[in-house]
Amino acid sequence: MPSETLTRAEVAKHNTEDSLWCIIDHQVYDLTDFVDAHPGGGVVLAQVAGKDATSDFYNLHRQEVLEKYRDQLCIGVVEGEKPEVILPFPGALSPVPYAEPLWLRPQFKSPYYKESHRRLQKAIREFTDKYVTPEAQEKEQDGSYISQELINRMAETNILAMRLGPGKHLHGRTLLGGVVDGKEFDYLHDMIIVQEMVRANARGFQDGNMAGMAISLTAVQQWLHDPVLKQRLNDEVLSGQKKMCLAITEAFAGSDVAGLKTTAEKTPDGKHYIVNGTKKWITNGMFADYFVTGCRTEKGFSVLLIPRGEGVETKQIKTSYSTAAATAFVQFENVKVPVQNLLGEEHKGFIVIMSNFNHERFMMVAAVVRMSMMVVEETMKWSNQRIVFGKKLIEQPVIRQKIARMISLAESNQAWLESIAYQMCNMTYAQQAKLLGGPIGLLKSHCTQAAGEIASLATNVFGGRGLTQSGMGKVIEMFHRTYKFDAILGGTEEILADLGVRQAMKNFPKSML
């Protein structure tokens, strides 16, 4: 920060195009050479020439704009005054009310979290702030895929391994420098990894950041029989050398998994399957080396691991979010797959997919709930910055009502999520598959409907900025445009709500009839 001290009287003298200064947050900026380059034009700068422009600036801009130009334009500080705006640093918690989950607010306690959870949260936030967010923002804009450099960083720190949730694959690994022991890693740690990484606010890149691996390698670990093949795949994918995705959905069948038309027919010698069919909306499909694929077999439904090779073609699909997600249309034409690549039992693949869905949906809930909290934070900040009718937005009762509703939805969903995570920590994989499919389905259905309401309320508070992909409302615009991915991927709201009730009715006591 420049050390020159200037009085307000001195700043006031520089009020022409030839010498244009202003004050923002008690610091002095020389905008003389910036007038022509200002995206908003020179007229608005002329209006604040020689004046304190703090209110005007924050009425229009995010703090990051000031950070971008500070070194270039800031020439000093006002005599006897100090900046008031708190500048975030990598890994920092937000001081904004309701911006962080309750357990991260210093004045509150939680029965769920241990010191290892807090160490992990701090480490993964710092990693996200330093490495994920800058790349995520870049890739979200240009639509290119995740860099091998970032994949390597996540592999070296074993973030890739942690993305799969708890399990033996974490034993003996050094997780983010040793902040948590692999044997102690539980579903609350898992939730923390998800919730911290989505703070990069790049919904397409969020899925492009190895989401396909996170929902497919888990199935391989649980259901692939060949131990040598399983270990090789684990090593290849968790080292970042190879990429993997889940290929279930087709143009013919989405939530109706039983309606799949891709076929896998055994060769006469019984050593291979020949796969024919197509898959659609496959996340990471464009760069995947392996496809965990749902197929129709002679007597039912089976799941096969199919390597990219002869007969496998992928084409990019453009959706509402960035092509950084690498969403693909996949075609299998006479693809020869060894029988050793079968997951689970032949013709009984439905249980493989259904049990794998629990963790996928859990991760999706964790992500959309955390993004909901980011939207609450942005709305709180904007409402304290924006001046309308001579008052801050937050001073308007109708705005406070909207924010109150947003807070209530986000907080209640986070509490429900943590409760589910705690149950998962105390259940085996089989128990989770049996008991939590319904509750997780209901939670996902509810939190994405809540996300829609939160997105709508926030957009109304931000006005036109809530529809703009840059500037003050960019977080709101991103969320409003993309929350529906979580409402549809992994099972639609309606299907999951129905699943929750149907599972409950299986245990309905006959004595109550």
Residue, then its C-alpha position, 0 to 999 in steps of 0.5 A: m500500500p502506498s505510504e504517501t499521506l494526503t489531506r482531503a483538501e489536497v485531493a479536492k484540488h485534483n478535480t479536472e480531467d487533466s488531474l483527477w483524484c478521488i478517495i475510496d475507503h480512506q485511500v487516494y486514487d489517481l484516475t487521470d490516466f484511467v479515464d479513457a480505460h474505465p469500462g463505465g466511461g469517463v463521465v461517472l469519474a468526472q462526477v467524483a473528481g476530487k471527492d470521496a467516492t466510497s459510497d458511489f464505488y461500493n454502490l456499483h462495484r465489488q471489492e475485487v475491482l478495487e483490488k485489481y487496480r489498487d497497485q496501479l492507481c492508489i497513490g496514498v492514504v488520507e491523513g489521520e484515517k485508516p481503511e475500514v474494509i476488511l480484505p480477505f486472505p486465502g483461507a479466511l472465514s467471512p465475518v458477514p452474518y450467516a455467510e458461514p455454517l454455524w459450526l464455523r462461527p466462533q460464538f457457536k458450538s456443534p456436537y458433530y465436529k472435531e479438531s480434524h474437521r476444523r484443520l481440514q476446513k482451513a486447509i481445503r479453503e486455503f487450497t481452493d482460494k489459491y489454486v481452484t478459484p483462479e482457474a475455475q473463473e478462467k475456465e468457466q469463461d472460456g469453456s476449456y477443461i481443467s488443467q493437468e497442473l491442477i489435477n496433479r496438485m489435487a492428486e499430490t495432496n490426495i484431494l482427489a482421493m478424499r473426493l470419494g468419501p471415507g474408505k480404505h483408499l485413504h488409509g496410509r495416504t497423507l491428506l493435505g499435509g497430514v491435517v486428518d488421518g485417512k482412517e479417521f476421515d468420515y462423511l463430515h470430512d467428506m462434506i467439508i471437502v465438497q462445501e469448500m471447493v464449490r466456493a469457487n463459484a463456477r458451476g460448470f467448472q465445479d462439475g468439470n473438476m473431476a465430478g465424474m470420477a467422484i461418482s464413478l470410481t466409488a462404484v468401481q471400489q465397491w463392486l469390481h471383483d478383480p482385485v488387480l484391475k481394481q488396484r490399477l484403476n485406483d492408482e491410475v485415477l487417483s494419481g491423475q493419470k487417467k480420468m473416469c466418468l459415470a455413463i448411465t443417462e440416455a436420451f431414452a432414459g434419465s431418472d427411469v434407469a430401467g428404461l435404458k437401451t444400451t445393450a451388452e451381449k456376451t460373445p459365444d466364448g463368454k469372455h467378452y461383452i459387445v456393447n452398443g448404444t448411446k449415453k447423453w449428458i455425461t459429465n466429464g465424458m469429453f475427456a474421460d478414459y473410462f466409462v462406468t456404463g449401465c447396460r441392458t443384458e440378457k436377463g436384466f441390467s448390468v454395469l460395465l467398466i468400458p475403456r475409451g478405445e475403438g468404437v467409443e466416440t464422444k461429442q460435446i453437449k452445450t448446456s446452461y453452464s460452461t462447457a468446462a464441465a465436459t458434458a458429452f454425448v457418448q456412442f458405443e459401437n460394437v465395443k469389446v469389453p472383457v467380462q472382468n470389467l463387470l461391476g457387481e453381478e450380471h443382470k443385477g446392476f440396478i443395486v450397483i447404481m442405486s447404492n452409488f446414488n446415495h453418495e452422489r446425491f449427498m455431495m450434490v446436496a452439500a454443494v447446493v446448500r453451501m452455494s445457497m449460503m454464498v448467495v445469502e452472504e452476497t445479498m447481505k453485503w449488497s443490501n448494506q452497500r446499495i443506497v436506494f431512496g436515500k437509505k441502504l437496502i437493508e433498512q427497507p423492511v421488505i428486503r429484510q423479509k426476503i433475506a430472513r426467508m433466504i437465511s431460514l432455508a439455507e440454515s435449515n438445509q445445512a442442519w438437515l445435511e449435517s444430521i444425515a452426514y452424522q448418520m452416514c458416519n455411523m452406518t456401514y455402506a450396506q446400511q446407508a443403501k438400505l436406510l438413507g436412500g429415502p432421507i437423502g432423496l427427500l433432502k435433495s428434493h427439498c434443498t433444490q426447491a429451496a435453492g430456487e426460492i433463494a435464487s429468485l429472492a436474491t435476484n429480486v434484491f439485486g435487480g438487473r445486476g442479478l441478471t448480469q454475469s459480471g460485477m456485483g451480481k455475478v454470484i447470484e446470476m450464476f446460481h439462478r442460472t445453474y441451481k437446476f442442475d442439482a435439481i435434475l442431475g442424480g434424480t429429479e426432485e419429483i422422483l426423489a420426493d416419491l422415493g422418500v415417501r415410498q421408502a418410508m411406507k415400506n416400514f409403516p407399522k401394520s398395527m397403525l392401520 
